[in-house]
Amino acid sequence: MADFLTKQPYSPPSWATHLSPIPSHIFSLAHLPTPIHRWNLPGLPEGTELWIKRDDFTGMELTVDQQADTVITIGGVQSNHCRATAVASNYLNLNSHLILRTSKLLADEDPGLVGNLLVERFVGANVHLISKEEFSSIGSEALTNTLKEKLEKEGRKPYVIPRGGSNSLGTWGYIEAAREIEEQLQSRTDGLKFDDIVVACGSGGTIAGISLGSWLGALKAKVHAFSVSNDPDYFYDVFQGILDGLQAGVNSRDIVNIHNGKGKGYAVSTPEELKFVKDVACATGVILDPLYSGKAAYGLINEMTKDPKNWEGKKILFIHTGGLLGLYDKVDQMASLMGNWCRMDVQESVPRKDGVGKMF
């Protein structure tokens, strides 16, 4: 980790040099490469091999204008991106301002210290609450620009990172992930190659990077994205805007298949989804978050159940994008699933003597 927290010049993969803009440098805050291993998820069709890439083990990479002293970003009240941005900003001695979308009833109240909010507030991020209705009618770009102008008047030099880091520049993070997967497969001796890649889609940047990287590079895997916040048509349009911003010359619908995985809505978990996350943890030891990867894995298994023939014999890579802290927002809902405890019953026949069991 000699490069950790250092500014490094950036060189794109050979198959991506025609894209523009290309970052000139990055600050490496990530622990790479993240491991890939078999994932024996219950309910797989016959002959299907599921693998998982543990991007829940990484940090992040950040590209910020070197003149900035403040970072602004926006997202849902339990946004993993906003939490990661707040922590990364502190690494680089930047102030962070987070615009967080919440319900109308809660927009005027202290947001509390649950999940990602605990970390954000612990590291000193400035939290600005906005109602879902205001977010919908004003839009994320206008909201971040409004805050940017306010901070500029106060003498700050803010840099805006869009929702989910999802713009043409932010897409390079998962273009790099495609290169990393390529290199990991090339280093294996068993000739492993993936037919499909599956990932959650919260704002569009992750699927843009991994889909474009798989399409342009050597992976050539079909990418399936499970949208957790909006409908597929919305994300095809967002993705197309990112592709056009990179001058990629590709149609979004040609390189990714977006499935509706939001269920009852963004950050709203059904009992079935939460039970699935719990069952996966018990069966495989992999802890999924309920907002993103949990919904994507739940959607994948549902798709496999509906059409097992389409998945039989495939080698599939599931990308776990992290978000464990989101579980803490579901503690009350999950309590009924946690039944494996009891008061230990020690028979009277077991000898007892004061001081035998020392506490320390």
C-alpha positions in Angstrom: 0.0 0.0 0.0 2.9 2.4 -0.7 0.6 4.5 -3.0 -2.1 4.9 -0.4 -3.2 8.5 0.1 -0.8 9.7 -2.6 -1.6 11.6 -5.8 -0.8 9.4 -8.8 -0.8 10.1 -12.6 -3.5 8.1 -14.3 -3.0 5.9 -17.3 -6.2 4.3 -18.8 -6.5 0.7 -20.1 -5.3 0.4 -23.7 -8.9 -0.3 -24.8 -10.2 3.0 -23.3 -7.7 5.5 -24.5 -10.2 6.9 -27.1 -12.6 8.0 -24.3 -12.7 11.6 -23.1 -12.3 13.1 -20.6 -9.7 10.9 -19.1 -8.6 11.7 -15.5 -5.2 13.2 -15.3 -4.5 11.8 -11.8 -6.2 10.0 -8.9 -5.9 9.9 -5.1 -5.7 6.2 -4.2 -7.8 5.5 -1.1 -8.6 1.9 -2.1 -7.4 -1.5 -1.0 -6.9 -3.3 -4.4 -7.4 -5.7 -6.0 -10.5 -6.9 -4.2 -10.8 -10.7 -4.1 -13.0 -12.9 -6.3 -14.2 -16.2 -4.9 -16.9 -18.8 -5.4 -20.3 -18.0 -3.8 -22.6 -21.0 -3.2 -25.8 -19.0 -3.0 -28.8 -21.2 -2.3 -31.3 -21.7 -5.2 -28.9 -21.6 -8.2 -30.0 -23.4 -11.4 -28.3 -26.7 -12.3 -24.7 -26.3 -13.4 -24.6 -22.5 -12.6 -21.4 -21.2 -11.1 -21.7 -18.0 -9.1 -18.7 -16.0 -8.1 -18.5 -12.8 -6.1 -16.1 -9.9 -6.3 -15.7 -8.3 -2.8 -15.8 -4.6 -3.5 -17.3 -4.4 0.0 -13.6 -4.8 1.1 -12.3 -1.7 -0.7 -12.1 1.9 0.1 -12.4 4.3 -2.8 -10.5 6.4 -5.3 -11.2 10.1 -5.6 -10.5 12.6 -8.3 -11.0 16.2 -7.1 -9.9 19.6 -8.4 -6.7 20.4 -6.6 -7.9 24.0 -6.0 -10.9 22.9 -4.0 -11.2 23.0 -0.2 -14.7 21.7 0.0 -16.6 18.7 -1.5 -20.4 18.7 -2.1 -22.4 15.6 -3.0 -26.0 14.4 -2.8 -27.9 11.2 -2.3 -30.4 9.3 -0.2 -30.4 9.6 3.6 -28.5 6.2 3.8 -26.3 6.8 0.7 -23.1 4.7 0.8 -21.6 7.1 -1.7 -22.2 10.1 0.5 -20.6 8.3 3.5 -17.6 7.2 1.5 -17.2 10.8 0.1 -17.3 12.3 3.6 -14.6 9.9 4.9 -12.4 10.3 1.7 -12.7 14.1 2.0 -11.3 14.0 5.5 -8.3 11.9 4.3 -7.6 14.8 1.9 -8.3 17.6 4.4 -11.4 18.7 2.5 -14.6 19.9 4.2 -17.7 17.9 3.1 -21.3 19.0 2.6 -23.9 16.3 2.0 -27.4 17.0 0.7 -29.5 14.0 1.9 -32.9 13.2 0.6 -35.4 12.1 3.3 -39.2 12.1 3.8 -41.2 15.3 4.2 -42.0 14.5 7.8 -38.3 14.1 8.7 -36.7 16.9 6.8 -37.0 19.3 9.7 -35.8 16.9 12.4 -32.4 15.8 13.5 -31.6 12.8 11.2 -30.2 10.7 14.0 -27.1 8.5 14.1 -28.2 5.3 12.3 -26.1 3.5 9.7 -24.2 5.8 7.3 -25.4 8.9 9.1 -23.4 7.9 12.2 -20.2 7.7 10.2 -20.9 10.9 8.3 -21.7 12.9 11.4 -18.8 11.3 13.3 -16.3 12.6 10.8 -17.8 16.0 10.8 -19.7 16.2 7.5 -22.2 19.0 7.1 -25.6 17.5 6.5 -28.3 19.3 4.6 -31.7 17.6 4.6 -34.1 17.9 1.7 -37.5 16.4 1.3 -38.2 13.8 -1.5 -40.7 16.2 -2.9 -38.3 19.1 -3.1 -35.6 16.8 -4.6 -38.1 15.6 -7.2 -39.2 19.1 -8.2 -35.8 20.9 -8.1 -33.4 18.1 -9.1 -30.0 17.2 -7.8 -28.0 19.5 -10.2 -29.9 22.6 -9.1 -29.6 21.7 -5.4 -25.9 21.1 -5.5 -25.3 24.3 -7.5 -27.4 26.3 -5.0 -25.3 25.0 -2.2 -22.1 25.6 -4.2 -23.0 29.3 -4.8 -23.8 29.8 -1.1 -20.4 28.3 -0.1 -18.6 30.4 -2.7 -20.1 33.5 -1.3 -18.7 32.4 2.1 -15.2 32.3 0.5 -15.1 28.5 0.0 -13.9 26.7 -3.1 -16.3 23.8 -3.5 -16.1 20.9 -5.9 -19.4 19.1 -6.8 -19.5 15.3 -7.1 -22.9 14.3 -8.6 -25.3 11.8 -7.1 -23.5 8.4 -6.6 -20.4 9.9 -8.3 -22.2 9.1 -11.5 -20.8 11.3 -14.2 -18.4 10.8 -17.1 -15.4 11.3 -14.8 -16.7 9.1 -11.9 -17.3 6.3 -14.4 -13.6 5.6 -14.6 -13.7 3.9 -11.2 -15.5 0.9 -12.6 -13.8 1.1 -15.9 -10.7 0.4 -13.7 -12.7 -2.4 -12.0 -13.2 -4.1 -15.4 -9.4 -3.9 -16.0 -8.8 -5.3 -12.5 -11.1 -8.3 -13.2 -9.4 -8.9 -16.5 -6.0 -9.0 -14.8 -7.3 -11.3 -12.1 -8.7 -13.8 -14.6 -5.5 -13.7 -16.7 -3.4 -14.6 -13.6 -5.5 -17.8 -13.0 -4.4 -21.1 -14.3 -7.9 -22.6 -14.7 -9.0 -20.4 -17.7 -12.0 -19.0 -15.8 -14.2 -16.7 -17.9 -17.5 -15.1 -17.0 -20.6 -15.2 -19.1 -22.5 -12.6 -17.1 -21.7 -9.9 -14.5 -24.4 -8.8 -12.1 -24.4 -5.6 -10.0 -26.8 -3.2 -8.2 -27.6 0.1 -9.8 -28.3 3.1 -7.5 -27.4 6.1 -9.6 -25.8 4.8 -12.8 -22.1 5.3 -12.5 -21.1 1.7 -11.5 -23.1 0.1 -14.3 -21.7 2.6 -16.8 -18.1 1.8 -15.9 -18.4 -2.0 -15.6 -20.6 -2.3 -18.7 -18.4 -0.1 -20.9 -15.3 -1.8 -19.6 -16.7 -5.3 -20.2 -17.8 -4.2 -23.7 -14.5 -2.5 -24.7 -12.0 -4.8 -23.0 -11.4 -8.5 -22.9 -14.2 -9.5 -20.5 -17.1 -9.5 -23.0 -19.5 -10.6 -20.3 -23.2 -9.6 -20.5 -23.9 -7.1 -17.7 -27.1 -7.3 -15.7 -28.0 -4.3 -13.5 -30.7 -4.4 -10.9 -32.0 -0.9 -10.4 -32.9 -0.1 -6.7 -34.1 3.5 -7.0 -35.7 4.2 -10.4 -37.1 2.3 -13.4 -34.9 0.8 -16.1 -35.9 3.3 -18.7 -34.6 6.1 -16.5 -31.3 4.4 -16.0 -30.9 3.6 -19.7 -31.2 7.4 -20.3 -28.8 8.3 -17.5 -26.3 5.7 -18.7 -26.6 7.1 -22.3 -25.8 10.6 -21.0 -22.7 9.3 -19.3 -21.6 7.4 -22.4 -22.1 10.5 -24.6 -20.1 12.5 -22.0 -17.3 10.1 -22.6 -17.6 10.2 -26.4 -18.0 6.4 -26.3 -20.2 6.1 -29.4 -22.1 3.2 -27.8 -25.9 2.7 -27.2 -26.6 2.0 -23.5 -29.2 -0.7 -24.4 -26.6 -2.6 -26.4 -24.2 -3.2 -23.5 -26.3 -3.6 -20.3 -29.6 -5.3 -19.4 -31.3 -3.3 -16.6 -33.8 -5.1 -14.4 -36.3 -3.5 -12.0 -35.0 -4.5 -8.6 -36.4 -1.6 -6.4 -39.3 -3.6 -5.0 -41.4 -1.3 -2.8 -39.0 1.6 -3.4 -35.5 3.0 -2.7 -34.4 2.1 0.9 -37.7 0.3 1.5 -37.2 -3.4 2.4 -39.9 -6.0 2.3 -39.8 -8.9 4.9 -39.0 -11.3 2.1 -35.9 -9.2 1.1 -34.6 -9.0 4.6 -35.2 -12.7 5.2 -33.2 -13.4 2.0 -30.3 -11.2 3.2 -30.3 -13.1 6.6 -30.5 -16.5 4.9 -27.6 -15.6 2.6 -25.5 -14.6 5.6 -26.3 -17.8 7.4 -25.6 -20.0 4.3 -22.5 -18.3 2.9 -21.0 -15.9 5.4 -21.4 -13.0 2.9 -23.3 -10.1 4.5 -25.3 -8.1 1.9 -26.6 -4.6 2.5 -30.4 -4.3 2.2 -30.4 -1.2 -0.1 -28.1 -2.2 -3.0 -26.4 -5.6 -3.3 -29.1 -7.3 -1.2 -31.8 -6.2 -3.6 -29.6 -7.1 -6.6 -28.9 -10.6 -5.3 -32.6 -11.1 -4.4 -33.6 -9.9 -7.9 -31.0 -12.3 -9.5 -32.4 -15.3 -7.6 -35.9 -14.4 -8.6 -34.9 -14.1 -12.3 -33.2 -17.5 -12.0 -36.3 -19.0 -10.5 -38.5 -17.6 -13.2 -36.3 -18.7 -16.1 -33.7 -21.2 -14.9 -32.9 -22.4 -18.4 -31.5 -19.0 -19.2 -28.9 -19.3 -16.5 -28.0 -23.0 -16.5 -24.4 -23.8 -17.0 -23.4 -20.1 -16.8 -20.4 -18.7 -15.0 -21.6 -15.5 -13.3 -19.8 -12.8 -11.4 -21.7 -10.8 -8.8 -20.1 -7.5 -7.7 -20.7 -6.8 -4.0 -20.6 -3.0 -3.8 -20.6 -2.7 0.0 -23.0 -0.8 2.3 -23.0 -3.0 5.4 -23.9 0.1 7.5 -27.3 0.1 5.8 -28.3 -2.9 7.9 -28.3 -0.8 11.0 -31.2 1.1 9.5 -33.2 -2.1 9.4 -32.6 -3.4 12.9 -36.2 -3.1 14.1 -37.5 -4.8 11.0 -35.0 -7.7 11.3 -35.4 -8.3 15.0 -38.1 -11.0 14.4 -35.7 -13.0 12.2 -33.1 -13.3 15.0 -34.3 -16.1 17.2 -31.1 -18.1 17.9 -30.4 -17.2 21.5 -31.3 -18.6 24.9 -30.4 -18.3 28.6 -27.8 -21.0 29.2 -29.2 -23.7 31.6 -26.5 -25.1 33.9 -27.6 -28.1 35.9 -27.3 -28.0 39.7 -25.0 -31.1 39.4 -22.2 -29.0 37.8 -19.7 -28.1 40.7 -19.6 -24.5 41.7 -16.9 -22.6 43.6 -16.5 -18.8 43.9 -13.5 -17.4 42.1 -13.0 -20.4 39.8 -14.0 -18.5 36.6 -11.9 -15.3 36.6 -13.2 -12.5 34.4 -9.7 -11.1 33.6 
